[in-house]
Amino acid sequence: MNIAFLEDNLAFAQEVIAALTNANHSVQHFLSGRECLKIVSSTQFDLCLFDWEVPDMSGVEVLASLRLKGNVPPVIFFNG
């Protein structure tokens, strides 16, 4: 599974990435909501894991923008 992962807490992100990678998933990590939006809009992902709040753009704002573009894989929100 190809997963887009938006999380600004690097220590927490590394733990999640390690667990997902060990489960044979491909993970692309984003520290920035804007960077995540740009890549997810133009790349095929099977799932998005979004933090609610990151400094530049919240996960909810990223999801809203993706919906406007019509490219919305399943999204799971969490508090990291």
mmJSON file of the N, C-alpha and C atoms, coordinates in Angstrom:
{"data_MODEL":{"atom_site":{
"group_PDB":["ATOM","ATOM","ATOM","ATOM","ATOM","ATOM","ATOM","ATOM","ATOM","ATOM","ATOM","ATOM","ATOM","ATOM","ATOM","ATOM","ATOM","ATOM","ATOM","ATOM","ATOM","ATOM","ATOM","ATOM","ATOM","ATOM","ATOM","ATOM","ATOM","ATOM","ATOM","ATOM","ATOM","ATOM","ATOM","ATOM","ATOM","ATOM","ATOM","ATOM","ATOM","ATOM","ATOM","ATOM","ATOM","ATOM","ATOM","ATOM","ATOM","ATOM","ATOM","ATOM","ATOM","ATOM","ATOM","ATOM","ATOM","ATOM","ATOM","ATOM","ATOM","ATOM","ATOM","ATOM","ATOM","ATOM","ATOM","ATOM","ATOM","ATOM","ATOM","ATOM","ATOM","ATOM","ATOM","ATOM","ATOM","ATOM","ATOM","ATOM","ATOM","ATOM","ATOM","ATOM","ATOM","ATOM","ATOM","ATOM","ATOM","ATOM","ATOM","ATOM","ATOM","ATOM","ATOM","ATOM","ATOM","ATOM","ATOM","ATOM","ATOM","ATOM","ATOM","ATOM","ATOM","ATOM","ATOM","ATOM","ATOM","ATOM","ATOM","ATOM","ATOM","ATOM","ATOM","ATOM","ATOM","ATOM","ATOM","ATOM","ATOM","ATOM","ATOM","ATOM","ATOM","ATOM","ATOM","ATOM","ATOM","ATOM","ATOM","ATOM","ATOM","ATOM","ATOM","ATOM","ATOM","ATOM","ATOM","ATOM","ATOM","ATOM","ATOM","ATOM","ATOM","ATOM","ATOM","ATOM","ATOM","ATOM","ATOM","ATOM","ATOM","ATOM","ATOM","ATOM","ATOM","ATOM","ATOM","ATOM","ATOM","ATOM","ATOM","ATOM","ATOM","ATOM","ATOM","ATOM","ATOM","ATOM","ATOM","ATOM","ATOM","ATOM","ATOM","ATOM","ATOM","ATOM","ATOM","ATOM","ATOM","ATOM","ATOM","ATOM","ATOM","ATOM","ATOM","ATOM","ATOM","ATOM","ATOM","ATOM","ATOM","ATOM","ATOM","ATOM","ATOM","ATOM","ATOM","ATOM","ATOM","ATOM","ATOM","ATOM","ATOM","ATOM","ATOM","ATOM","ATOM","ATOM","ATOM","ATOM","ATOM","ATOM","ATOM","ATOM","ATOM","ATOM","ATOM","ATOM","ATOM","ATOM","ATOM","ATOM","ATOM","ATOM","ATOM","ATOM","ATOM","ATOM","ATOM","ATOM","ATOM","ATOM","ATOM","ATOM","ATOM","ATOM","ATOM","ATOM"],
"id":[1,2,3,4,5,6,7,8,9,10,11,12,13,14,15,16,17,18,19,20,21,22,23,24,25,26,27,28,29,30,31,32,33,34,35,36,37,38,39,40,41,42,43,44,45,46,47,48,49,50,51,52,53,54,55,56,57,58,59,60,61,62,63,64,65,66,67,68,69,70,71,72,73,74,75,76,77,78,79,80,81,82,83,84,85,86,87,88,89,90,91,92,93,94,95,96,97,98,99,100,101,102,103,104,105,106,107,108,109,110,111,112,113,114,115,116,117,118,119,120,121,122,123,124,125,126,127,128,129,130,131,132,133,134,135,136,137,138,139,140,141,142,143,144,145,146,147,148,149,150,151,152,153,154,155,156,157,158,159,160,161,162,163,164,165,166,167,168,169,170,171,172,173,174,175,176,177,178,179,180,181,182,183,184,185,186,187,188,189,190,191,192,193,194,195,196,197,198,199,200,201,202,203,204,205,206,207,208,209,210,211,212,213,214,215,216,217,218,219,220,221,222,223,224,225,226,227,228,229,230,231,232,233,234,235,236,237,238,239,240],
"type_symbol":["N","C","C","N","C","C","N","C","C","N","C","C","N","C","C","N","C","C","N","C","C","N","C","C","N","C","C","N","C","C","N","C","C","N","C","C","N","C","C","N","C","C","N","C","C","N","C","C","N","C","C","N","C","C","N","C","C","N","C","C","N","C","C","N","C","C","N","C","C","N","C","C","N","C","C","N","C","C","N","C","C","N","C","C","N","C","C","N","C","C","N","C","C","N","C","C","N","C","C","N","C","C","N","C","C","N","C","C","N","C","C","N","C","C","N","C","C","N","C","C","N","C","C","N","C","C","N","C","C","N","C","C","N","C","C","N","C","C","N","C","C","N","C","C","N","C","C","N","C","C","N","C","C","N","C","C","N","C","C","N","C","C","N","C","C","N","C","C","N","C","C","N","C","C","N","C","C","N","C","C","N","C","C","N","C","C","N","C","C","N","C","C","N","C","C","N","C","C","N","C","C","N","C","C","N","C","C","N","C","C","N","C","C","N","C","C","N","C","C","N","C","C","N","C","C","N","C","C","N","C","C","N","C","C","N","C","C","N","C","C"],
"label_atom_id":["N","CA","C","N","CA","C","N","CA","C","N","CA","C","N","CA","C","N","CA","C","N","CA","C","N","CA","C","N","CA","C","N","CA","C","N","CA","C","N","CA","C","N","CA","C","N","CA","C","N","CA","C","N","CA","C","N","CA","C","N","CA","C","N","CA","C","N","CA","C","N","CA","C","N","CA","C","N","CA","C","N","CA","C","N","CA","C","N","CA","C","N","CA","C","N","CA","C","N","CA","C","N","CA","C","N","CA","C","N","CA","C","N","CA","C","N","CA","C","N","CA","C","N","CA","C","N","CA","C","N","CA","C","N","CA","C","N","CA","C","N","CA","C","N","CA","C","N","CA","C","N","CA","C","N","CA","C","N","CA","C","N","CA","C","N","CA","C","N","CA","C","N","CA","C","N","CA","C","N","CA","C","N","CA","C","N","CA","C","N","CA","C","N","CA","C","N","CA","C","N","CA","C","N","CA","C","N","CA","C","N","CA","C","N","CA","C","N","CA","C","N","CA","C","N","CA","C","N","CA","C","N","CA","C","N","CA","C","N","CA","C","N","CA","C","N","CA","C","N","CA","C","N","CA","C","N","CA","C","N","CA","C","N","CA","C","N","CA","C","N","CA","C","N","CA","C","N","CA","C"],
"label_alt_id":[null,null,null,null,null,null,null,null,null,null,null,null,null,null,null,null,null,null,null,null,null,null,null,null,null,null,null,null,null,null,null,null,null,null,null,null,null,null,null,null,null,null,null,null,null,null,null,null,null,null,null,null,null,null,null,null,null,null,null,null,null,null,null,null,null,null,null,null,null,null,null,null,null,null,null,null,null,null,null,null,null,null,null,null,null,null,null,null,null,null,null,null,null,null,null,null,null,null,null,null,null,null,null,null,null,null,null,null,null,null,null,null,null,null,null,null,null,null,null,null,null,null,null,null,null,null,null,null,null,null,null,null,null,null,null,null,null,null,null,null,null,null,null,null,null,null,null,null,null,null,null,null,null,null,null,null,null,null,null,null,null,null,null,null,null,null,null,null,null,null,null,null,null,null,null,null,null,null,null,null,null,null,null,null,null,null,null,null,null,null,null,null,null,null,null,null,null,null,null,null,null,null,null,null,null,null,null,null,null,null,null,null,null,null,null,null,null,null,null,null,null,null,null,null,null,null,null,null,null,null,null,null,null,null,null,null,null,null,null,null],
"label_comp_id":["MET","MET","MET","ASN","ASN","ASN","ILE","ILE","ILE","ALA","ALA","ALA","PHE","PHE","PHE","LEU","LEU","LEU","GLU","GLU","GLU","ASP","ASP","ASP","ASN","ASN","ASN","LEU","LEU","LEU","ALA","ALA","ALA","PHE","PHE","PHE","ALA","ALA","ALA","GLN","GLN","GLN","GLU","GLU","GLU","VAL","VAL","VAL","ILE","ILE","ILE","ALA","ALA","ALA","ALA","ALA","ALA","LEU","LEU","LEU","THR","THR","THR","ASN","ASN","ASN","ALA","ALA","ALA","ASN","ASN","ASN","HIS","HIS","HIS","SER","SER","SER","VAL","VAL","VAL","GLN","GLN","GLN","HIS","HIS","HIS","PHE","PHE","PHE","LEU","LEU","LEU","SER","SER","SER","GLY","GLY","GLY","ARG","ARG","ARG","GLU","GLU","GLU","CYS","CYS","CYS","LEU","LEU","LEU","LYS","LYS","LYS","ILE","ILE","ILE","VAL","VAL","VAL","SER","SER","SER","SER","SER","SER","THR","THR","THR","GLN","GLN","GLN","PHE","PHE","PHE","ASP","ASP","ASP","LEU","LEU","LEU","CYS","CYS","CYS","LEU","LEU","LEU","PHE","PHE","PHE","ASP","ASP","ASP","TRP","TRP","TRP","GLU","GLU","GLU","VAL","VAL","VAL","PRO","PRO","PRO","ASP","ASP","ASP","MET","MET","MET","SER","SER","SER","GLY","GLY","GLY","VAL","VAL","VAL","GLU","GLU","GLU","VAL","VAL","VAL","LEU","LEU","LEU","ALA","ALA","ALA","SER","SER","SER","LEU","LEU","LEU","ARG","ARG","ARG","LEU","LEU","LEU","LYS","LYS","LYS","GLY","GLY","GLY","ASN","ASN","ASN","VAL","VAL","VAL","PRO","PRO","PRO","PRO","PRO","PRO","VAL","VAL","VAL","ILE","ILE","ILE","PHE","PHE","PHE","PHE","PHE","PHE","ASN","ASN","ASN","GLY","GLY","GLY"],
"label_asym_id":["A","A","A","A","A","A","A","A","A","A","A","A","A","A","A","A","A","A","A","A","A","A","A","A","A","A","A","A","A","A","A","A","A","A","A","A","A","A","A","A","A","A","A","A","A","A","A","A","A","A","A","A","A","A","A","A","A","A","A","A","A","A","A","A","A","A","A","A","A","A","A","A","A","A","A","A","A","A","A","A","A","A","A","A","A","A","A","A","A","A","A","A","A","A","A","A","A","A","A","A","A","A","A","A","A","A","A","A","A","A","A","A","A","A","A","A","A","A","A","A","A","A","A","A","A","A","A","A","A","A","A","A","A","A","A","A","A","A","A","A","A","A","A","A","A","A","A","A","A","A","A","A","A","A","A","A","A","A","A","A","A","A","A","A","A","A","A","A","A","A","A","A","A","A","A","A","A","A","A","A","A","A","A","A","A","A","A","A","A","A","A","A","A","A","A","A","A","A","A","A","A","A","A","A","A","A","A","A","A","A","A","A","A","A","A","A","A","A","A","A","A","A","A","A","A","A","A","A","A","A","A","A","A","A","A","A","A","A","A","A"],
"label_entity_id":["1","1","1","1","1","1","1","1","1","1","1","1","1","1","1","1","1","1","1","1","1","1","1","1","1","1","1","1","1","1","1","1","1","1","1","1","1","1","1","1","1","1","1","1","1","1","1","1","1","1","1","1","1","1","1","1","1","1","1","1","1","1","1","1","1","1","1","1","1","1","1","1","1","1","1","1","1","1","1","1","1","1","1","1","1","1","1","1","1","1","1","1","1","1","1","1","1","1","1","1","1","1","1","1","1","1","1","1","1","1","1","1","1","1","1","1","1","1","1","1","1","1","1","1","1","1","1","1","1","1","1","1","1","1","1","1","1","1","1","1","1","1","1","1","1","1","1","1","1","1","1","1","1","1","1","1","1","1","1","1","1","1","1","1","1","1","1","1","1","1","1","1","1","1","1","1","1","1","1","1","1","1","1","1","1","1","1","1","1","1","1","1","1","1","1","1","1","1","1","1","1","1","1","1","1","1","1","1","1","1","1","1","1","1","1","1","1","1","1","1","1","1","1","1","1","1","1","1","1","1","1","1","1","1","1","1","1","1","1","1"],
"label_seq_id":[1,1,1,2,2,2,3,3,3,4,4,4,5,5,5,6,6,6,7,7,7,8,8,8,9,9,9,10,10,10,11,11,11,12,12,12,13,13,13,14,14,14,15,15,15,16,16,16,17,17,17,18,18,18,19,19,19,20,20,20,21,21,21,22,22,22,23,23,23,24,24,24,25,25,25,26,26,26,27,27,27,28,28,28,29,29,29,30,30,30,31,31,31,32,32,32,33,33,33,34,34,34,35,35,35,36,36,36,37,37,37,38,38,38,39,39,39,40,40,40,41,41,41,42,42,42,43,43,43,44,44,44,45,45,45,46,46,46,47,47,47,48,48,48,49,49,49,50,50,50,51,51,51,52,52,52,53,53,53,54,54,54,55,55,55,56,56,56,57,57,57,58,58,58,59,59,59,60,60,60,61,61,61,62,62,62,63,63,63,64,64,64,65,65,65,66,66,66,67,67,67,68,68,68,69,69,69,70,70,70,71,71,71,72,72,72,73,73,73,74,74,74,75,75,75,76,76,76,77,77,77,78,78,78,79,79,79,80,80,80],
"pdbx_PDB_ins_code":[null,null,null,null,null,null,null,null,null,null,null,null,null,null,null,null,null,null,null,null,null,null,null,null,null,null,null,null,null,null,null,null,null,null,null,null,null,null,null,null,null,null,null,null,null,null,null,null,null,null,null,null,null,null,null,null,null,null,null,null,null,null,null,null,null,null,null,null,null,null,null,null,null,null,null,null,null,null,null,null,null,null,null,null,null,null,null,null,null,null,null,null,null,null,null,null,null,null,null,null,null,null,null,null,null,null,null,null,null,null,null,null,null,null,null,null,null,null,null,null,null,null,null,null,null,null,null,null,null,null,null,null,null,null,null,null,null,null,null,null,null,null,null,null,null,null,null,null,null,null,null,null,null,null,null,null,null,null,null,null,null,null,null,null,null,null,null,null,null,null,null,null,null,null,null,null,null,null,null,null,null,null,null,null,null,null,null,null,null,null,null,null,null,null,null,null,null,null,null,null,null,null,null,null,null,null,null,null,null,null,null,null,null,null,null,null,null,null,null,null,null,null,null,null,null,null,null,null,null,null,null,null,null,null,null,null,null,null,null,null],
"Cartn_x":[0.853,0.0,0.897,0.558,1.289,0.574,1.278,0.657,1.316,0.492,0.955,0.758,1.811,1.799,2.181,1.219,1.425,1.552,2.755,3.023,4.235,4.101,5.211,6.065,5.643,6.431,7.344,8.601,9.526,9.751,9.866,10.09,8.912,7.698,6.506,6.413,6.702,6.629,7.579,8.79,9.762,9.263,8.577,8.018,6.931,6.045,4.953,5.502,6.447,7.05,7.716,8.442,9.109,8.082,7.0,5.971,5.308,4.987,4.334,5.283,6.527,7.518,7.746,7.804,7.96,6.775,5.629,4.429,4.336,5.451,5.575,4.763,4.56,3.898,4.953,4.638,5.482,4.925,5.783,5.328,6.098,5.348,5.961,5.556,6.551,6.306,6.396,5.471,5.447,5.414,6.255,6.252,5.344,5.016,4.274,2.968,1.893,0.617,0.646,1.307,1.388,2.168,3.266,4.043,3.214,2.521,1.668,0.599,-0.083,-1.129,-0.578,0.574,1.178,1.446,2.04,2.419,1.202,0.321,-0.854,-1.772,-1.787,-2.607,-2.125,-0.849,-0.283,0.252,0.066,0.583,-0.523,-0.507,-1.523,-1.139,-1.981,-1.813,-3.028,-2.807,-3.901,-4.568,-3.806,-4.289,-3.508,-4.181,-3.511,-3.698,-2.614,-2.655,-2.307,-3.259,-3.06,-3.15,-2.18,-2.257,-3.3,-4.006,-5.007,-4.362,-3.255,-2.628,-1.144,-0.728,0.686,0.848,2.062,2.23,1.657,1.808,1.431,0.003,-0.537,-1.852,-2.366,-3.547,-4.046,-4.381,-4.436,-4.839,-6.224,-7.11,-8.464,-8.418,-7.554,-7.41,-6.821,-5.886,-5.323,-6.427,-7.223,-8.317,-9.321,-9.694,-10.645,-10.102,-8.823,-8.215,-8.17,-7.877,-7.879,-9.271,-10.288,-11.67,-12.012,-11.559,-11.809,-11.132,-9.987,-9.257,-9.783,-10.616,-11.21,-10.303,-9.215,-8.277,-8.192,-9.087,-9.135,-9.057,-7.878,-7.806,-8.435,-8.665,-9.169,-8.2,-8.772,-7.973,-8.311,-7.269,-7.416,-6.752,-7.466,-6.908,-6.533,-5.484,-5.057,-4.388,-4.237,-3.505,-2.133,-1.129,0.234,0.997],
"Cartn_y":[-1.173,0.0,1.234,2.208,3.466,4.494,4.99,5.832,7.212,8.264,9.635,9.94,10.416,10.605,12.044,12.81,14.211,14.296,14.618,14.701,15.581,16.59,17.502,17.105,16.147,15.648,14.544,14.884,13.971,12.67,12.739,11.525,10.563,11.082,10.252,9.707,10.559,10.146,8.993,9.05,7.981,6.644,6.658,5.426,4.853,5.711,5.263,4.753,5.48,5.063,3.704,3.499,2.207,1.081,1.3,0.27,-0.044,0.983,0.772,0.122,0.532,-0.054,-1.524,-1.832,-3.23,-4.091,-3.458,-4.165,-4.151,-3.834,-3.846,-2.771,-1.635,-0.508,0.507,1.253,2.344,3.64,4.42,5.629,6.837,7.866,9.147,10.134,10.644,11.509,12.979,13.76,15.203,15.947,16.951,17.821,19.02,19.313,20.506,20.131,20.786,20.555,20.944,22.029,22.482,21.498,20.984,19.987,18.714,18.299,17.113,17.295,18.424,18.704,18.636,19.236,19.263,17.842,17.001,15.654,14.733,14.792,13.91,14.239,15.504,15.9,15.288,14.953,14.494,13.06,12.372,11.019,10.119,8.865,7.912,7.349,7.597,7.02,6.163,5.104,4.229,4.726,5.491,5.95,7.185,8.09,9.244,9.193,9.395,9.556,11.006,11.755,13.189,13.544,14.336,14.981,16.104,16.383,17.445,18.796,19.056,20.377,20.264,20.94,21.153,22.654,23.173,24.638,25.433,24.947,25.8,25.594,24.391,24.081,22.837,22.896,21.752,20.58,19.4,18.22,18.385,19.06,19.305,20.203,21.208,22.085,21.326,20.434,19.611,18.755,18.109,17.273,18.094,19.267,20.121,20.494,20.815,21.158,19.956,18.78,17.567,17.29,17.504,17.29,18.225,19.457,20.413,19.97,19.315,18.848,17.493,16.847,15.571,14.373,14.525,13.423,13.122,12.254,12.013,10.508,10.037,8.665,8.629,7.451,7.382,8.12,8.794,9.593,9.179,9.016,8.776,9.941,10.58,11.643,11.098,11.677,11.267,12.448,12.327,13.322,12.75,13.313,12.809,13.524],
"Cartn_z":[0.0,0.0,0.0,-0.814,-0.898,-0.015,1.014,2.037,2.07,2.063,2.288,3.769,4.414,5.865,6.197,6.69,7.071,8.586,9.053,10.495,10.719,11.594,11.845,13.043,13.839,14.957,14.426,14.216,13.546,14.321,15.628,16.426,16.288,16.396,16.247,14.825,13.845,12.442,12.163,12.714,12.481,13.019,14.169,14.735,13.828,13.361,12.493,11.157,10.592,9.322,9.472,10.552,10.783,10.872,11.596,11.736,10.398,9.641,8.346,7.336,7.356,6.455,6.792,8.083,8.511,8.09,7.882,7.417,5.888,5.239,3.775,3.05,3.703,3.059,2.627,1.596,1.133,1.723,2.378,3.068,2.559,2.178,1.842,2.927,3.64,4.791,4.386,4.939,4.69,6.021,6.15,7.331,7.131,5.892,5.5,4.8,5.172,4.515,3.049,2.735,1.34,0.47,1.004,0.267,0.063,1.118,1.04,-0.028,-0.026,-1.006,-2.425,-2.643,-3.975,-4.481,-3.657,-4.081,-4.161,-3.183,-3.184,-4.368,-4.774,-5.925,-7.23,-7.29,-8.557,-8.519,-7.409,-7.243,-6.719,-7.118,-6.667,-5.291,-4.311,-2.974,-2.661,-1.889,-1.473,-0.198,0.596,1.896,2.312,3.023,3.626,5.131,5.852,7.307,7.588,8.133,8.345,9.813,10.26,11.562,11.431,12.495,12.449,12.203,12.908,12.834,12.529,11.48,11.184,10.978,11.112,11.155,9.973,8.755,7.623,7.122,7.283,6.71,7.428,7.992,8.746,7.827,8.412,7.662,7.057,7.768,7.266,6.03,6.051,4.882,3.692,3.963,2.887,2.281,3.118,2.627,1.823,2.307,1.581,0.198,0.128,-1.16,-2.096,-1.554,-2.367,-2.927,-2.112,-2.579,-3.732,-3.651,-4.738,-6.028,-5.909,-7.082,-7.565,-6.751,-7.141,-6.974,-6.232,-6.034,-4.55,-4.062,-2.626,-2.323,-1.926,-1.44,-0.038,0.509,1.88,2.832,3.831,4.775,6.198,7.009,8.445,9.159,10.085,10.895,12.267,12.867,14.193,14.887,16.172,16.96,17.251,16.6,16.761,17.83],
"occupancy":[1.0,1.0,1.0,1.0,1.0,1.0,1.0,1.0,1.0,1.0,1.0,1.0,1.0,1.0,1.0,1.0,1.0,1.0,1.0,1.0,1.0,1.0,1.0,1.0,1.0,1.0,1.0,1.0,1.0,1.0,1.0,1.0,1.0,1.0,1.0,1.0,1.0,1.0,1.0,1.0,1.0,1.0,1.0,1.0,1.0,1.0,1.0,1.0,1.0,1.0,1.0,1.0,1.0,1.0,1.0,1.0,1.0,1.0,1.0,1.0,1.0,1.0,1.0,1.0,1.0,1.0,1.0,1.0,1.0,1.0,1.0,1.0,1.0,1.0,1.0,1.0,1.0,1.0,1.0,1.0,1.0,1.0,1.0,1.0,1.0,1.0,1.0,1.0,1.0,1.0,1.0,1.0,1.0,1.0,1.0,1.0,1.0,1.0,1.0,1.0,1.0,1.0,1.0,1.0,1.0,1.0,1.0,1.0,1.0,1.0,1.0,1.0,1.0,1.0,1.0,1.0,1.0,1.0,1.0,1.0,1.0,1.0,1.0,1.0,1.0,1.0,1.0,1.0,1.0,1.0,1.0,1.0,1.0,1.0,1.0,1.0,1.0,1.0,1.0,1.0,1.0,1.0,1.0,1.0,1.0,1.0,1.0,1.0,1.0,1.0,1.0,1.0,1.0,1.0,1.0,1.0,1.0,1.0,1.0,1.0,1.0,1.0,1.0,1.0,1.0,1.0,1.0,1.0,1.0,1.0,1.0,1.0,1.0,1.0,1.0,1.0,1.0,1.0,1.0,1.0,1.0,1.0,1.0,1.0,1.0,1.0,1.0,1.0,1.0,1.0,1.0,1.0,1.0,1.0,1.0,1.0,1.0,1.0,1.0,1.0,1.0,1.0,1.0,1.0,1.0,1.0,1.0,1.0,1.0,1.0,1.0,1.0,1.0,1.0,1.0,1.0,1.0,1.0,1.0,1.0,1.0,1.0,1.0,1.0,1.0,1.0,1.0,1.0,1.0,1.0,1.0,1.0,1.0,1.0,1.0,1.0,1.0,1.0,1.0,1.0],
"B_iso_or_equiv":[0.0,0.0,0.0,0.0,0.0,0.0,0.0,0.0,0.0,0.0,0.0,0.0,0.0,0.0,0.0,0.0,0.0,0.0,0.0,0.0,0.0,0.0,0.0,0.0,0.0,0.0,0.0,0.0,0.0,0.0,0.0,0.0,0.0,0.0,0.0,0.0,0.0,0.0,0.0,0.0,0.0,0.0,0.0,0.0,0.0,0.0,0.0,0.0,0.0,0.0,0.0,0.0,0.0,0.0,0.0,0.0,0.0,0.0,0.0,0.0,0.0,0.0,0.0,0.0,0.0,0.0,0.0,0.0,0.0,0.0,0.0,0.0,0.0,0.0,0.0,0.0,0.0,0.0,0.0,0.0,0.0,0.0,0.0,0.0,0.0,0.0,0.0,0.0,0.0,0.0,0.0,0.0,0.0,0.0,0.0,0.0,0.0,0.0,0.0,0.0,0.0,0.0,0.0,0.0,0.0,0.0,0.0,0.0,0.0,0.0,0.0,0.0,0.0,0.0,0.0,0.0,0.0,0.0,0.0,0.0,0.0,0.0,0.0,0.0,0.0,0.0,0.0,0.0,0.0,0.0,0.0,0.0,0.0,0.0,0.0,0.0,0.0,0.0,0.0,0.0,0.0,0.0,0.0,0.0,0.0,0.0,0.0,0.0,0.0,0.0,0.0,0.0,0.0,0.0,0.0,0.0,0.0,0.0,0.0,0.0,0.0,0.0,0.0,0.0,0.0,0.0,0.0,0.0,0.0,0.0,0.0,0.0,0.0,0.0,0.0,0.0,0.0,0.0,0.0,0.0,0.0,0.0,0.0,0.0,0.0,0.0,0.0,0.0,0.0,0.0,0.0,0.0,0.0,0.0,0.0,0.0,0.0,0.0,0.0,0.0,0.0,0.0,0.0,0.0,0.0,0.0,0.0,0.0,0.0,0.0,0.0,0.0,0.0,0.0,0.0,0.0,0.0,0.0,0.0,0.0,0.0,0.0,0.0,0.0,0.0,0.0,0.0,0.0,0.0,0.0,0.0,0.0,0.0,0.0,0.0,0.0,0.0,0.0,0.0,0.0],
"pdbx_formal_charge":[null,null,null,null,null,null,null,null,null,null,null,null,null,null,null,null,null,null,null,null,null,null,null,null,null,null,null,null,null,null,null,null,null,null,null,null,null,null,null,null,null,null,null,null,null,null,null,null,null,null,null,null,null,null,null,null,null,null,null,null,null,null,null,null,null,null,null,null,null,null,null,null,null,null,null,null,null,null,null,null,null,null,null,null,null,null,null,null,null,null,null,null,null,null,null,null,null,null,null,null,null,null,null,null,null,null,null,null,null,null,null,null,null,null,null,null,null,null,null,null,null,null,null,null,null,null,null,null,null,null,null,null,null,null,null,null,null,null,null,null,null,null,null,null,null,null,null,null,null,null,null,null,null,null,null,null,null,null,null,null,null,null,null,null,null,null,null,null,null,null,null,null,null,null,null,null,null,null,null,null,null,null,null,null,null,null,null,null,null,null,null,null,null,null,null,null,null,null,null,null,null,null,null,null,null,null,null,null,null,null,null,null,null,null,null,null,null,null,null,null,null,null,null,null,null,null,null,null,null,null,null,null,null,null,null,null,null,null,null,null],
"auth_seq_id":[1,1,1,2,2,2,3,3,3,4,4,4,5,5,5,6,6,6,7,7,7,8,8,8,9,9,9,10,10,10,11,11,11,12,12,12,13,13,13,14,14,14,15,15,15,16,16,16,17,17,17,18,18,18,19,19,19,20,20,20,21,21,21,22,22,22,23,23,23,24,24,24,25,25,25,26,26,26,27,27,27,28,28,28,29,29,29,30,30,30,31,31,31,32,32,32,33,33,33,34,34,34,35,35,35,36,36,36,37,37,37,38,38,38,39,39,39,40,40,40,41,41,41,42,42,42,43,43,43,44,44,44,45,45,45,46,46,46,47,47,47,48,48,48,49,49,49,50,50,50,51,51,51,52,52,52,53,53,53,54,54,54,55,55,55,56,56,56,57,57,57,58,58,58,59,59,59,60,60,60,61,61,61,62,62,62,63,63,63,64,64,64,65,65,65,66,66,66,67,67,67,68,68,68,69,69,69,70,70,70,71,71,71,72,72,72,73,73,73,74,74,74,75,75,75,76,76,76,77,77,77,78,78,78,79,79,79,80,80,80],
"auth_comp_id":["MET","MET","MET","ASN","ASN","ASN","ILE","ILE","ILE","ALA","ALA","ALA","PHE","PHE","PHE","LEU","LEU","LEU","GLU","GLU","GLU","ASP","ASP","ASP","ASN","ASN","ASN","LEU","LEU","LEU","ALA","ALA","ALA","PHE","PHE","PHE","ALA","ALA","ALA","GLN","GLN","GLN","GLU","GLU","GLU","VAL","VAL","VAL","ILE","ILE","ILE","ALA","ALA","ALA","ALA","ALA","ALA","LEU","LEU","LEU","THR","THR","THR","ASN","ASN","ASN","ALA","ALA","ALA","ASN","ASN","ASN","HIS","HIS","HIS","SER","SER","SER","VAL","VAL","VAL","GLN","GLN","GLN","HIS","HIS","HIS","PHE","PHE","PHE","LEU","LEU","LEU","SER","SER","SER","GLY","GLY","GLY","ARG","ARG","ARG","GLU","GLU","GLU","CYS","CYS","CYS","LEU","LEU","LEU","LYS","LYS","LYS","ILE","ILE","ILE","VAL","VAL","VAL","SER","SER","SER","SER","SER","SER","THR","THR","THR","GLN","GLN","GLN","PHE","PHE","PHE","ASP","ASP","ASP","LEU","LEU","LEU","CYS","CYS","CYS","LEU","LEU","LEU","PHE","PHE","PHE","ASP","ASP","ASP","TRP","TRP","TRP","GLU","GLU","GLU","VAL","VAL","VAL","PRO","PRO","PRO","ASP","ASP","ASP","MET","MET","MET","SER","SER","SER","GLY","GLY","GLY","VAL","VAL","VAL","GLU","GLU","GLU","VAL","VAL","VAL","LEU","LEU","LEU","ALA","ALA","ALA","SER","SER","SER","LEU","LEU","LEU","ARG","ARG","ARG","LEU","LEU","LEU","LYS","LYS","LYS","GLY","GLY","GLY","ASN","ASN","ASN","VAL","VAL","VAL","PRO","PRO","PRO","PRO","PRO","PRO","VAL","VAL","VAL","ILE","ILE","ILE","PHE","PHE","PHE","PHE","PHE","PHE","ASN","ASN","ASN","GLY","GLY","GLY"],
"auth_asym_id":["A","A","A","A","A","A","A","A","A","A","A","A","A","A","A","A","A","A","A","A","A","A","A","A","A","A","A","A","A","A","A","A","A","A","A","A","A","A","A","A","A","A","A","A","A","A","A","A","A","A","A","A","A","A","A","A","A","A","A","A","A","A","A","A","A","A","A","A","A","A","A","A","A","A","A","A","A","A","A","A","A","A","A","A","A","A","A","A","A","A","A","A","A","A","A","A","A","A","A","A","A","A","A","A","A","A","A","A","A","A","A","A","A","A","A","A","A","A","A","A","A","A","A","A","A","A","A","A","A","A","A","A","A","A","A","A","A","A","A","A","A","A","A","A","A","A","A","A","A","A","A","A","A","A","A","A","A","A","A","A","A","A","A","A","A","A","A","A","A","A","A","A","A","A","A","A","A","A","A","A","A","A","A","A","A","A","A","A","A","A","A","A","A","A","A","A","A","A","A","A","A","A","A","A","A","A","A","A","A","A","A","A","A","A","A","A","A","A","A","A","A","A","A","A","A","A","A","A","A","A","A","A","A","A","A","A","A","A","A","A"],
"auth_atom_id":["N","CA","C","N","CA","C","N","CA","C","N","CA","C","N","CA","C","N","CA","C","N","CA","C","N","CA","C","N","CA","C","N","CA","C","N","CA","C","N","CA","C","N","CA","C","N","CA","C","N","CA","C","N","CA","C","N","CA","C","N","CA","C","N","CA","C","N","CA","C","N","CA","C","N","CA","C","N","CA","C","N","CA","C","N","CA","C","N","CA","C","N","CA","C","N","CA","C","N","CA","C","N","CA","C","N","CA","C","N","CA","C","N","CA","C","N","CA","C","N","CA","C","N","CA","C","N","CA","C","N","CA","C","N","CA","C","N","CA","C","N","CA","C","N","CA","C","N","CA","C","N","CA","C","N","CA","C","N","CA","C","N","CA","C","N","CA","C","N","CA","C","N","CA","C","N","CA","C","N","CA","C","N","CA","C","N","CA","C","N","CA","C","N","CA","C","N","CA","C","N","CA","C","N","CA","C","N","CA","C","N","CA","C","N","CA","C","N","CA","C","N","CA","C","N","CA","C","N","CA","C","N","CA","C","N","CA","C","N","CA","C","N","CA","C","N","CA","C","N","CA","C","N","CA","C","N","CA","C","N","CA","C","N","CA","C","N","CA","C","N","CA","C","N","CA","C","N","CA","C"],
"pdbx_PDB_model_num":[1,1,1,1,1,1,1,1,1,1,1,1,1,1,1,1,1,1,1,1,1,1,1,1,1,1,1,1,1,1,1,1,1,1,1,1,1,1,1,1,1,1,1,1,1,1,1,1,1,1,1,1,1,1,1,1,1,1,1,1,1,1,1,1,1,1,1,1,1,1,1,1,1,1,1,1,1,1,1,1,1,1,1,1,1,1,1,1,1,1,1,1,1,1,1,1,1,1,1,1,1,1,1,1,1,1,1,1,1,1,1,1,1,1,1,1,1,1,1,1,1,1,1,1,1,1,1,1,1,1,1,1,1,1,1,1,1,1,1,1,1,1,1,1,1,1,1,1,1,1,1,1,1,1,1,1,1,1,1,1,1,1,1,1,1,1,1,1,1,1,1,1,1,1,1,1,1,1,1,1,1,1,1,1,1,1,1,1,1,1,1,1,1,1,1,1,1,1,1,1,1,1,1,1,1,1,1,1,1,1,1,1,1,1,1,1,1,1,1,1,1,1,1,1,1,1,1,1,1,1,1,1,1,1,1,1,1,1,1,1]
}}}
